[in-house]
């Protein structure tokens, strides 16, 4: 009688098949991850375009861009200094957030001061997560707990341009009291006139408006990876630079910030982007950034800045940061969004931060 032989996989054949499948997965996984990051970056770009459009709608309605910080009245800029209204709040009405805008009390005291952390206004709005303000590549929670009062505030990955390197004019070395490129509607000591499209004489396509920053963490590992260090604010162990040393001093300071090791204790790990509704001049890092250090370097304070603080005074470096490989998205004053590489020419980067510096910039320089 003829017997049929049923042949199965041998152990060696099975191992070979498993190995082939493993190799295919290893080859496909980076491509899948790259595709996902490309989608996240595209969403981030779209968020910035929506915010830039809202800024233009605000400018059309009011004759100027929104303030970096808006006070209830000119006399409100007094001690104890508090977190008043950021540039984000006035444009909510142009981002399909009209109910949130209506709920905000622009005449109220700050949401936080150095004197008290309770019983303040606008906290309900400030606790709210706004998806438009989040870059999907960041991965941080939508709210962060502030150590000051234990409350969870809505965070932002998108920050306004506070100008070029520090408070010094890089050409003449003249010290100015506050950044002059993204300034308040309200009049207060040391303030500047509102910024409109007409005052951007360098050209709207060459003047940055908004970029992105990684949100801080409540706890961070030490030593930190560079990606973790980008969320924190560090003191400058090299002593910083004087505020009137021009290009040479600015380049020196950038080098000092780049040399900060991941093992150094941060001055703060939480402040970056941690309250989207909060503006706090002359400090930058919460809802602003500046064009001092290039993209994806660490935020670094300047001990020689009279406004030296964990929130980075105007003499410090608060660059845009992201988890996009190789650079950051930047929305320009014409509404376009461009990806600026970490390797951007430093003086070109400084030029993109000014609205009236008369720098000559070409598209291939950034």
JONORLIN-V516218 format. One record per residue. N is the residue number from 1. PSI is psi in radians with two decimals (NA if undefined). OMEGA is omega in whole degrees, 0 to 359 (NA if undefined). Layout:
# JONORLIN-V516218
{{N & PSI & OMEGA} {N & PSI & OMEGA}}
This chain:
# JONORLIN-V516218
{{1 & 2.33 & 182} {2 & 2.30 & 180} {3 & 2.27 & 179} {4 & 2.30 & 180} {5 & 2.14 & 178} {6 & 1.92 & 183} {7 & 2.21 & 177} {8 & -3.07 & 176} {9 & 2.39 & 169} {10 & 2.89 & 180} {11 & -0.69 & 181} {12 & -0.75 & 179} {13 & -0.71 & 179} {14 & -0.74 & 179} {15 & -0.65 & 178} {16 & -0.77 & 179} {17 & -0.78 & 179} {18 & -0.71 & 180} {19 & -0.71 & 179} {20 & -0.76 & 178} {21 & -0.73 & 179} {22 & -0.70 & 179} {23 & -0.73 & 179} {24 & -0.72 & 178} {25 & -0.75 & 180} {26 & -0.59 & 179} {27 & -0.62 & 184} {28 & -0.53 & 186} {29 & -0.83 & 178} {30 & -0.63 & 179} {31 & -0.69 & 178} {32 & -0.78 & 179} {33 & -0.72 & 179} {34 & -0.68 & 179} {35 & -0.69 & 178} {36 & -0.73 & 179} {37 & -0.65 & 177} {38 & -0.68 & 178} {39 & -0.70 & 178} {40 & -0.73 & 179} {41 & -0.66 & 177} {42 & -0.69 & 177} {43 & -0.70 & 177} {44 & -0.76 & 177} {45 & -0.75 & 179} {46 & -0.69 & 177} {47 & -0.78 & 180} {48 & -0.67 & 178} {49 & -0.71 & 179} {50 & -0.71 & 179} {51 & -0.72 & 178} {52 & -0.69 & 177} {53 & -0.71 & 178} {54 & -0.66 & 177} {55 & -0.72 & 180} {56 & -0.66 & 176} {57 & -0.70 & 177} {58 & -0.77 & 181} {59 & -0.68 & 179} {60 & -0.65 & 183} {61 & -0.50 & 188} {62 & -0.13 & 179} {63 & 0.12 & 179} {64 & 2.83 & 175} {65 & 2.80 & 180} {66 & 2.78 & 183} {67 & 2.69 & 170} {68 & -0.67 & 174} {69 & 2.31 & 179} {70 & 2.16 & 179} {71 & 2.69 & 177} {72 & -0.57 & 178} {73 & 2.82 & 180} {74 & -0.58 & 182} {75 & -0.01 & 184} {76 & -0.20 & 181} {77 & 1.33 & 182} {78 & 2.86 & 176} {79 & 2.57 & 359} {80 & 2.27 & 180} {81 & 2.44 & 181} {82 & 3.01 & 176} {83 & 1.83 & 178} {84 & -2.64 & 190} {85 & 2.21 & 180} {86 & 3.02 & 178} {87 & -0.35 & 184} {88 & -0.68 & 187} {89 & -0.82 & 182} {90 & -0.38 & 182} {91 & 0.02 & 179} {92 & -0.65 & 183} {93 & -0.30 & 180} {94 & 0.18 & 182} {95 & 0.51 & 181} {96 & 0.54 & 177} {97 & 0.70 & 182} {98 & -0.73 & 179} {99 & -0.68 & 179} {100 & -0.70 & 177} {101 & -0.76 & 181} {102 & -0.51 & 182} {103 & -0.22 & 184} {104 & 2.30 & 179} {105 & 1.80 & 183} {106 & -0.21 & 180} {107 & 0.03 & 187} {108 & 2.86 & 173} {109 & 3.02 & 180} {110 & 2.79 & 179} {111 & -0.26 & 180} {112 & 2.48 & 171} {113 & 2.94 & 178} {114 & -0.20 & 182} {115 & -0.52 & 183} {116 & 2.64 & 179} {117 & 0.27 & 182} {118 & 2.78 & 176} {119 & 0.33 & 182} {120 & 2.87 & 187} {121 & 2.90 & 173} {122 & 0.29 & 180} {123 & -0.63 & 180} {124 & -0.78 & 177} {125 & -0.73 & 184} {126 & -0.41 & 178} {127 & -0.21 & 189} {128 & 2.36 & 174} {129 & 2.28 & 177} {130 & 1.94 & 186} {131 & -0.59 & 181} {132 & -0.42 & 183} {133 & 0.10 & 184} {134 & 2.27 & 171} {135 & 2.17 & 184} {136 & -0.27 & 178} {137 & -0.31 & 185} {138 & -0.88 & 178} {139 & -0.02 & 177} {140 & 2.74 & 176} {141 & 2.80 & 183} {142 & -0.32 & 177} {143 & 2.73 & 179} {144 & 2.49 & 183} {145 & 2.11 & 176} {146 & 2.33 & 180} {147 & -0.44 & 184} {148 & -0.77 & 184} {149 & 0.01 & 176} {150 & 0.11 & 182} {151 & 2.73 & 179} {152 & 2.04 & 183} {153 & 2.62 & 173} {154 & 2.46 & 186} {155 & 2.94 & 177} {156 & 2.47 & 170} {157 & -0.10 & 186} {158 & 2.26 & 191} {159 & 2.58 & 184} {160 & 2.63 & 181} {161 & 2.09 & 177} {162 & 0.16 & 172} {163 & -2.94 & 184} {164 & -2.84 & 188} {165 & 1.94 & 171} {166 & -2.76 & 180} {167 & 0.20 & 180} {168 & 2.43 & 173} {169 & 2.08 & 187} {170 & -0.27 & 179} {171 & -0.96 & 185} {172 & -0.31 & 183} {173 & 0.10 & 181} {174 & 2.26 & 179} {175 & 2.29 & 176} {176 & 2.63 & 190} {177 & -0.52 & 180} {178 & 2.75 & 176} {179 & 2.59 & 188} {180 & 0.20 & 187} {181 & -0.21 & 184} {182 & 1.40 & 203} {183 & 2.94 & 193} {184 & 2.61 & 168} {185 & -0.56 & 184} {186 & 2.65 & 176} {187 & 2.23 & 176} {188 & 2.84 & 185} {189 & 2.23 & 179} {190 & 0.05 & 183} {191 & 3.10 & 181} {192 & 2.96 & 178} {193 & 2.73 & 177} {194 & 2.67 & 181} {195 & 2.15 & 177} {196 & 3.01 & 176} {197 & -0.69 & 183} {198 & -0.45 & 182} {199 & -0.05 & 179} {200 & 1.39 & 189} {201 & -0.22 & 175} {202 & -0.20 & 183} {203 & 2.34 & 184} {204 & -0.48 & 180} {205 & -0.17 & 179} {206 & 0.26 & 182} {207 & 2.03 & 181} {208 & 2.58 & 181} {209 & -0.89 & 183} {210 & 2.53 & 171} {211 & -2.78 & 185} {212 & 2.64 & 174} {213 & 2.48 & 173} {214 & 2.46 & 179} {215 & 2.50 & 179} {216 & 2.92 & 178} {217 & 2.68 & 175} {218 & -0.53 & 175} {219 & 2.47 & 180} {220 & 2.59 & 178} {221 & 2.68 & 173} {222 & 2.21 & 1} {223 & 2.72 & 182} {224 & 2.60 & 165} {225 & 2.92 & 180} {226 & -0.65 & 179} {227 & -0.61 & 176} {228 & -0.69 & 180} {229 & -0.52 & 180} {230 & -0.28 & 179} {231 & -0.25 & 189} {232 & 3.05 & 174} {233 & 2.24 & 184} {234 & 2.57 & 169} {235 & 2.72 & 181} {236 & 1.86 & 183} {237 & -0.20 & 181} {238 & 0.01 & 176} {239 & -0.11 & 179} {240 & -2.88 & 180} {241 & 2.71 & 172} {242 & 2.72 & 188} {243 & 0.19 & 181} {244 & 0.64 & 185} {245 & 0.15 & 171} {246 & -2.73 & 184} {247 & -0.76 & 184} {248 & -0.83 & 179} {249 & -0.67 & 180} {250 & -0.75 & 178} {251 & -0.68 & 178} {252 & -0.75 & 181} {253 & -0.71 & 177} {254 & -0.74 & 177} {255 & -0.68 & 178} {256 & -0.76 & 181} {257 & -0.68 & 180} {258 & -0.46 & 185} {259 & -0.02 & 181} {260 & 2.17 & 182} {261 & 2.69 & 178} {262 & -0.29 & 179} {263 & -0.22 & 182} {264 & 2.45 & 177} {265 & 2.25 & 180} {266 & 2.59 & 173} {267 & -0.56 & 174} {268 & 2.48 & 176} {269 & -0.11 & 191} {270 & -0.32 & 195} {271 & -0.39 & 185} {272 & 2.00 & 175} {273 & 0.34 & 193} {274 & -0.13 & 172} {275 & 1.85 & 187} {276 & -0.42 & 183} {277 & -0.03 & 191} {278 & 2.24 & 170} {279 & 2.43 & 188} {280 & 1.32 & 179} {281 & 2.64 & 4} {282 & 0.35 & 183} {283 & 2.68 & 197} {284 & -0.79 & 206} {285 & -0.33 & 184} {286 & -0.92 & 179} {287 & 0.37 & 180} {288 & 3.01 & 173} {289 & 2.94 & 175} {290 & 2.92 & 182} {291 & 1.21 & 177} {292 & -1.44 & 173} {293 & 2.65 & 180} {294 & 2.97 & 182} {295 & 2.53 & 174} {296 & 0.38 & 165} {297 & 2.95 & 183} {298 & 2.66 & 173} {299 & 2.40 & 192} {300 & 2.16 & 180} {301 & 2.84 & 182} {302 & 1.90 & 182} {303 & -0.37 & 180} {304 & 0.05 & 174} {305 & 2.19 & 179} {306 & -0.32 & 177} {307 & 0.44 & 179} {308 & 2.27 & 186} {309 & 2.84 & 178} {310 & -0.33 & 180} {311 & 0.08 & 178} {312 & 1.86 & 175} {313 & 3.00 & 183} {314 & -0.22 & 175} {315 & -0.02 & 179} {316 & -3.11 & 182} {317 & 2.16 & 177} {318 & 1.32 & 185} {319 & 2.81 & 171} {320 & 2.58 & 180} {321 & 2.65 & 179} {322 & 3.04 & 171} {323 & 0.21 & 172} {324 & 2.25 & 181} {325 & 2.13 & 169} {326 & -0.02 & 181} {327 & -2.84 & 182} {328 & 2.65 & 172} {329 & 2.45 & 177} {330 & 2.21 & 173} {331 & 2.31 & 182} {332 & 2.96 & 186} {333 & -0.19 & 174} {334 & 0.03 & 180} {335 & -0.14 & 179} {336 & 2.77 & 176} {337 & 2.24 & 181} {338 & 2.61 & 176} {339 & 2.00 & 182} {340 & 2.18 & 184} {341 & 2.67 & 176} {342 & -0.47 & 184} {343 & 0.25 & 181} {344 & 2.48 & 175} {345 & 2.28 & 189} {346 & -0.78 & 181} {347 & -0.53 & 174} {348 & -0.71 & 178} {349 & -0.75 & 177} {350 & -0.72 & 181} {351 & -0.62 & 178} {352 & -0.34 & 181} {353 & -0.22 & 182} {354 & 2.66 & 178} {355 & -0.26 & 185} {356 & 0.61 & 181} {357 & -0.12 & 179} {358 & 0.48 & 176} {359 & 2.55 & 176} {360 & 1.95 & 184} {361 & 2.41 & 174} {362 & 2.76 & 184} {363 & -0.55 & 182} {364 & -0.04 & 178} {365 & -0.13 & 176} {366 & NA & NA}}
